[in-house]
Amino acid sequence: MLVTNKELMDAAQAGGYAVGAFNINNMEFIQGITEAAEELKSPAILAVSEGAIKYAGFENIVEMVKSAAREKKIQISLHLDHGKDMEIIKRCIHHGFTSVMIDGSHLPFEENVAVTGEVVELARPGGISVEGELGRLAGIEDHVSVSEQDAIFTDPEEASQFVEKTGVDSLAIAIGTSHGAFKFKGEAKLAQERLSKIAARVSVPLVLHGASGVSPEHVALANEFGASLKNAKGIPDDAIREAISRGICKVNIDTDMRIAFTAFIRKYFTENPEVFDPRKYLGAGRKAIGEVVRFKMKLFGSAGKAA
């Protein structure tokens, strides 16, 4: 019922588009994402963090995603995002996930290679995809020197060695994105030329984490109804399009869905103070997630690509 990230990303690499990896936390996120994917006939990666597993429960997450995969006639993968706990990684490999990410980006190069290679060996017998990461996510700020950027961002030659030594199916790289809603203090920009150099040396599909656009409209709506998201700034859509044209095959989205979900639930509460039925206000949030996902799938070029 579920496919692997490798299957989805190899097709994206060959077709010149990217597949969205959308983080899930509960039923409404799963429904909003998969309904949008089915409508647009787009493949989708449902990404689960270790924190989401602890919040929702391992079996709950797996069974809800499997149920969605049975119901929706599209390609869906179930992916562990930023795995660091080896016991959680092993459980994902053996109990329902079709892809795992091992995040050793905080480790020295050789240690990252060793731990990533270990996960690849664990995953191979079951045909589970493995994503590794090299470099540290940090937005490009005006005051950061070129040498400091070199120390943070993914080195093209190291990327080539990393893929060869570990055997990973895909590689997450650092070119100036960062997690969260506050990615830049100055001009928003990515190291696109570095991306091209990495793509020229690495054969496996490349992944862009921390890629939410942080919609000004959704931020303004959330703030209008009581949130406090000052100076939030994300990745411009044109930068995402360019990154995909230079070799990015998977784009991770989390913050954009969280902000939209929060904004429309806040709006619903304010406009309907008498309502206490969670299906109504969570439904408003679910609809907002669907709209975000539709926009992203069109931006990434994955609409109409589901087998």
DOZAGU-428563 format. One line per field, with one value per residue (C-alpha): y, z, x; residue in three letters; residue number from 1. Coordinates in pm, 1 decimal. Layout:
<pts>
north	c(Y,...)
up	c(Z,...)
east	c(X,...)
res	c(ALA,...)
n	c(NUM,...)
</pts>
This chain:
<pts>
north	c(0.0,236.4,308.5,412.7,755.7,611.0,519.5,866.0,1058.2,860.7,945.9,1311.3,1323.9,1177.1,1409.6,1734.6,1801.6,1756.7,1561.1,1734.7,1580.6,1708.3,1664.5,1507.9,1523.7,1407.3,1288.3,1631.6,1677.9,1334.4,1397.2,1746.5,1633.4,1315.4,1474.8,1743.6,1482.3,1274.6,1579.0,1686.4,1330.9,1400.6,1166.9,1265.0,1185.5,1184.7,1275.6,1195.9,1339.4,1158.3,1420.9,1344.7,973.0,1048.9,1280.0,1067.5,718.9,494.1,253.6,536.7,716.9,403.9,278.9,618.9,652.3,296.5,366.8,679.1,483.0,222.9,487.7,723.6,597.0,775.0,704.6,772.9,698.7,699.3,862.5,915.4,1274.7,1366.4,1032.9,1039.8,779.8,444.0,251.1,461.5,422.7,43.7,34.3,238.6,9.5,-306.2,-187.4,-8.0,287.6,279.2,538.0,670.4,964.6,934.9,1282.2,1269.8,1624.1,1736.3,1479.9,1501.5,1372.9,1023.1,967.3,1081.0,834.2,552.1,601.3,662.3,350.8,150.7,259.6,176.5,-177.4,-213.1,-84.9,-269.7,-616.1,-469.5,-244.4,68.6,395.2,587.6,962.0,1108.2,1468.0,1660.3,2020.9,2231.6,2429.0,2799.6,3088.1,3308.4,3629.9,3948.5,3945.4,3584.1,3560.4,3324.9,3118.9,3082.6,2973.3,2714.1,2569.2,2534.3,2448.3,2118.0,2078.1,1934.9,1702.6,1578.8,1516.0,1290.4,1096.5,1070.6,915.0,672.7,561.9,527.6,406.5,639.3,671.9,1049.6,1334.2,1636.2,1933.6,2272.7,2571.8,2842.8,2716.3,2672.6,2528.2,2735.7,3059.6,3299.9,3193.6,3529.5,3867.6,4033.5,3938.2,3583.4,3393.3,3046.5,2928.1,2808.4,2778.7,2550.3,2336.4,2302.0,2195.9,1931.0,1803.0,1769.0,1542.5,1341.3,1094.6,1038.1,1273.4,1581.5,1704.3,2055.6,2083.5,2398.6,2509.5,2665.2,2996.5,3139.2,3299.9,3669.0,3637.3,3346.9,3516.3,3834.6,3632.5,3450.1,3780.2,3941.9,3677.1,3682.8,3520.9,3690.9,3601.7,3911.9,3925.6,3575.9,3517.1,3208.5,3088.6,3274.9,3061.8,3160.1,3029.6,2695.4,2673.6,2747.2,2490.2,2224.7,2316.7,2269.0,1921.4,1925.5,1630.4,1643.7,1956.9,1943.2,2147.3,2178.0,2539.7,2658.8,2402.2,2479.9,2852.8,2802.6,2548.4,2786.8,3095.4,2945.6,2781.7,3114.3,3284.1,3023.0,3058.4,3436.8,3434.4,3145.6,3187.7,2968.2,2661.3,2387.6,2104.3,2014.8,1875.6,2225.7,2420.0,2135.6,2104.5,2466.4,2387.4,2074.6,2272.5,2526.3,2249.0,2118.2,2460.4,2490.4,2144.9,2210.2,2523.8,2345.0,2049.8,2288.4,2483.7,2166.0,2037.0,1709.2,1759.2,1496.7,1279.9,1008.1,668.4)
up	c(0.0,73.3,-154.8,-68.2,-90.5,-334.2,-577.1,-554.3,-566.9,-849.6,-1059.2,-953.8,-1044.4,-1387.8,-1440.0,-1320.3,-1035.4,-657.3,-418.5,-107.2,232.2,461.9,836.3,1016.7,1381.7,1391.7,1186.3,1047.4,899.6,734.7,591.8,464.2,290.5,132.8,14.9,-163.6,-311.5,-443.9,-593.6,-775.9,-854.0,-684.2,-490.5,-127.5,147.3,495.5,727.7,1098.7,1350.9,1665.6,1856.9,1654.7,1729.9,2101.6,2077.1,1864.5,1941.2,1703.7,1620.8,1579.1,1325.1,1124.6,1112.9,1020.0,732.0,614.5,623.6,411.3,164.1,126.6,76.8,-157.5,-501.2,-504.3,-414.5,-46.8,155.4,533.7,629.3,957.6,960.1,1138.6,1308.5,1579.0,1830.6,1698.2,1879.0,1713.0,1376.7,1416.4,1514.3,1207.2,980.6,1113.7,1175.7,884.2,768.6,408.3,452.4,732.3,769.5,987.5,1090.8,1177.2,1054.3,1403.3,1406.7,1260.2,900.9,969.7,1260.1,1040.3,773.0,1028.0,1183.3,846.0,700.9,996.2,927.3,556.5,651.4,882.2,621.5,310.5,385.6,407.7,105.0,318.7,176.8,373.3,367.2,514.3,592.3,552.0,662.8,915.9,842.0,896.3,699.6,509.0,708.0,582.6,854.6,800.9,616.3,325.6,541.5,808.5,543.9,417.4,768.4,787.1,434.8,255.3,81.9,-272.1,-252.1,95.0,-36.1,-308.1,-58.3,186.9,-67.3,-189.5,160.7,307.3,16.5,104.9,-135.2,-96.0,64.1,256.9,204.5,368.3,131.9,350.8,461.3,826.1,1032.9,1179.2,1088.1,1135.6,867.8,776.2,933.8,606.8,243.7,188.2,-28.9,-93.9,-210.3,-547.0,-713.6,-434.5,-498.2,-864.9,-768.7,-531.6,-793.5,-1043.2,-804.1,-646.2,-834.6,-570.2,-533.3,-318.0,-36.7,88.1,453.9,620.9,298.2,416.0,255.2,570.5,389.3,489.8,445.9,689.8,936.7,920.0,969.1,1269.6,1421.9,1353.5,1568.2,1860.5,1756.3,1794.9,1492.6,1439.5,1169.4,1040.8,702.3,484.0,149.8,-159.1,-412.0,-690.7,-485.1,-444.6,-820.0,-893.8,-640.9,-803.3,-1146.1,-1007.4,-862.8,-551.3,-566.2,-221.2,-37.0,331.7,452.9,814.4,936.4,657.9,757.1,1126.8,1072.0,843.8,1082.7,1376.0,1186.0,1068.3,1400.6,1576.7,1321.4,1371.9,1750.8,1729.0,1477.0,1640.9,2018.8,2090.4,1915.1,2121.6,1867.9,1782.5,1445.1,1336.1,1439.4,1357.9,1026.0,952.3,1028.2,811.2,517.9,559.0,550.9,228.5,64.8,164.9,29.7,-302.1,-350.7,-269.6,-499.4,-788.7,-697.1,-684.1,-1015.5,-866.5,-955.9,-1206.0,-1141.8,-929.8,-1099.2)
east	c(0.0,288.7,583.6,939.6,1096.1,1348.0,1071.7,915.7,1243.0,1400.4,1093.6,1118.4,1486.6,1414.6,1117.1,1271.3,1027.5,1025.7,805.2,677.9,753.1,479.5,514.2,219.1,117.6,-243.3,-540.7,-627.8,-280.6,-292.8,-638.2,-560.0,-241.0,-375.0,-699.8,-497.7,-264.9,-554.0,-724.1,-406.2,-293.2,38.1,266.1,322.4,570.0,417.9,702.3,701.3,944.8,1050.9,852.5,538.7,578.5,596.1,294.6,60.6,190.0,383.1,99.7,-151.5,67.9,146.0,-212.3,-357.7,-113.1,-176.1,-549.7,-500.2,-286.6,-561.9,-828.3,-642.7,-541.7,-207.1,154.1,228.1,539.0,579.5,908.8,1093.2,1218.9,1544.4,1593.7,1861.2,1743.1,1864.7,1591.7,1321.4,1495.0,1504.5,1138.2,1044.9,1247.4,1085.7,728.9,571.8,781.2,901.3,1175.9,1395.5,1627.3,1933.3,2046.0,2414.1,2476.1,2580.9,2864.1,3216.2,3226.5,3361.6,3119.9,2831.8,2946.5,2964.9,2621.6,2457.0,2618.2,2491.5,2132.6,2171.4,2277.6,1977.3,1732.8,1853.4,1706.4,1355.7,1393.0,1357.0,1490.7,1754.2,1816.7,2135.1,2225.8,2549.8,2593.8,2402.9,2087.0,2142.3,1995.5,2241.7,2269.9,2430.9,2697.2,2808.8,3139.8,3210.7,3444.6,3176.7,2928.9,3178.0,3197.1,2817.4,2708.4,2749.9,3083.8,3041.3,3341.8,3245.6,2894.4,3034.2,3244.8,2956.8,2720.1,2986.2,3086.4,2736.0,2523.2,2234.0,1941.2,1914.7,2106.9,1977.9,2207.9,2261.1,2255.6,2102.1,1761.9,1669.4,1388.6,1107.8,929.7,1222.5,1471.8,1627.1,1692.8,1794.4,1742.6,1620.4,1867.8,2007.9,2349.6,2219.5,2560.3,2675.5,2367.8,2464.5,2817.0,2680.6,2434.6,2720.5,2912.3,2630.4,2410.6,2140.0,1839.7,1897.8,1672.8,1594.2,1494.3,1362.8,1195.4,868.2,778.6,612.9,317.7,284.7,-92.0,-116.6,117.0,-93.9,-413.9,-271.1,-155.2,-492.4,-657.8,-418.5,-89.5,248.4,461.8,670.6,940.2,860.5,1025.3,1068.6,1203.0,1069.2,880.9,1121.0,1413.9,1237.4,1169.3,1533.6,1655.5,1436.5,1571.9,1924.7,1861.7,1642.3,1399.5,1235.9,1122.5,1028.3,730.6,616.4,605.3,373.8,110.5,144.1,94.9,-207.6,-361.4,-316.9,-436.0,-763.0,-844.1,-782.2,-1006.3,-1278.7,-1271.3,-1299.1,-1583.6,-1771.6,-1729.0,-2030.4,-1882.6,-1720.9,-1742.0,-1379.2,-1485.6,-1578.6,-1270.4,-1029.3,-1209.5,-1122.1,-758.7,-765.9,-903.7,-621.4,-360.5,-511.7,-482.7,-116.6,-38.9,-216.2,-10.8,314.1,246.4,186.8,500.3,709.8,573.7,446.2,78.1,-30.5,278.6,116.4,128.4)
res	c(MET,LEU,VAL,THR,ASN,LYS,GLU,LEU,MET,ASP,ALA,ALA,GLN,ALA,GLY,GLY,TYR,ALA,VAL,GLY,ALA,PHE,ASN,ILE,ASN,ASN,MET,GLU,PHE,ILE,GLN,GLY,ILE,THR,GLU,ALA,ALA,GLU,GLU,LEU,LYS,SER,PRO,ALA,ILE,LEU,ALA,VAL,SER,GLU,GLY,ALA,ILE,LYS,TYR,ALA,GLY,PHE,GLU,ASN,ILE,VAL,GLU,MET,VAL,LYS,SER,ALA,ALA,ARG,GLU,LYS,LYS,ILE,GLN,ILE,SER,LEU,HIS,LEU,ASP,HIS,GLY,LYS,ASP,MET,GLU,ILE,ILE,LYS,ARG,CYS,ILE,HIS,HIS,GLY,PHE,THR,SER,VAL,MET,ILE,ASP,GLY,SER,HIS,LEU,PRO,PHE,GLU,GLU,ASN,VAL,ALA,VAL,THR,GLY,GLU,VAL,VAL,GLU,LEU,ALA,ARG,PRO,GLY,GLY,ILE,SER,VAL,GLU,GLY,GLU,LEU,GLY,ARG,LEU,ALA,GLY,ILE,GLU,ASP,HIS,VAL,SER,VAL,SER,GLU,GLN,ASP,ALA,ILE,PHE,THR,ASP,PRO,GLU,GLU,ALA,SER,GLN,PHE,VAL,GLU,LYS,THR,GLY,VAL,ASP,SER,LEU,ALA,ILE,ALA,ILE,GLY,THR,SER,HIS,GLY,ALA,PHE,LYS,PHE,LYS,GLY,GLU,ALA,LYS,LEU,ALA,GLN,GLU,ARG,LEU,SER,LYS,ILE,ALA,ALA,ARG,VAL,SER,VAL,PRO,LEU,VAL,LEU,HIS,GLY,ALA,SER,GLY,VAL,SER,PRO,GLU,HIS,VAL,ALA,LEU,ALA,ASN,GLU,PHE,GLY,ALA,SER,LEU,LYS,ASN,ALA,LYS,GLY,ILE,PRO,ASP,ASP,ALA,ILE,ARG,GLU,ALA,ILE,SER,ARG,GLY,ILE,CYS,LYS,VAL,ASN,ILE,ASP,THR,ASP,MET,ARG,ILE,ALA,PHE,THR,ALA,PHE,ILE,ARG,LYS,TYR,PHE,THR,GLU,ASN,PRO,GLU,VAL,PHE,ASP,PRO,ARG,LYS,TYR,LEU,GLY,ALA,GLY,ARG,LYS,ALA,ILE,GLY,GLU,VAL,VAL,ARG,PHE,LYS,MET,LYS,LEU,PHE,GLY,SER,ALA,GLY,LYS,ALA,ALA)
n	c(1,2,3,4,5,6,7,8,9,10,11,12,13,14,15,16,17,18,19,20,21,22,23,24,25,26,27,28,29,30,31,32,33,34,35,36,37,38,39,40,41,42,43,44,45,46,47,48,49,50,51,52,53,54,55,56,57,58,59,60,61,62,63,64,65,66,67,68,69,70,71,72,73,74,75,76,77,78,79,80,81,82,83,84,85,86,87,88,89,90,91,92,93,94,95,96,97,98,99,100,101,102,103,104,105,106,107,108,109,110,111,112,113,114,115,116,117,118,119,120,121,122,123,124,125,126,127,128,129,130,131,132,133,134,135,136,137,138,139,140,141,142,143,144,145,146,147,148,149,150,151,152,153,154,155,156,157,158,159,160,161,162,163,164,165,166,167,168,169,170,171,172,173,174,175,176,177,178,179,180,181,182,183,184,185,186,187,188,189,190,191,192,193,194,195,196,197,198,199,200,201,202,203,204,205,206,207,208,209,210,211,212,213,214,215,216,217,218,219,220,221,222,223,224,225,226,227,228,229,230,231,232,233,234,235,236,237,238,239,240,241,242,243,244,245,246,247,248,249,250,251,252,253,254,255,256,257,258,259,260,261,262,263,264,265,266,267,268,269,270,271,272,273,274,275,276,277,278,279,280,281,282,283,284,285,286,287,288,289,290,291,292,293,294,295,296,297,298,299,300,301,302,303,304,305,306,307)
</pts>
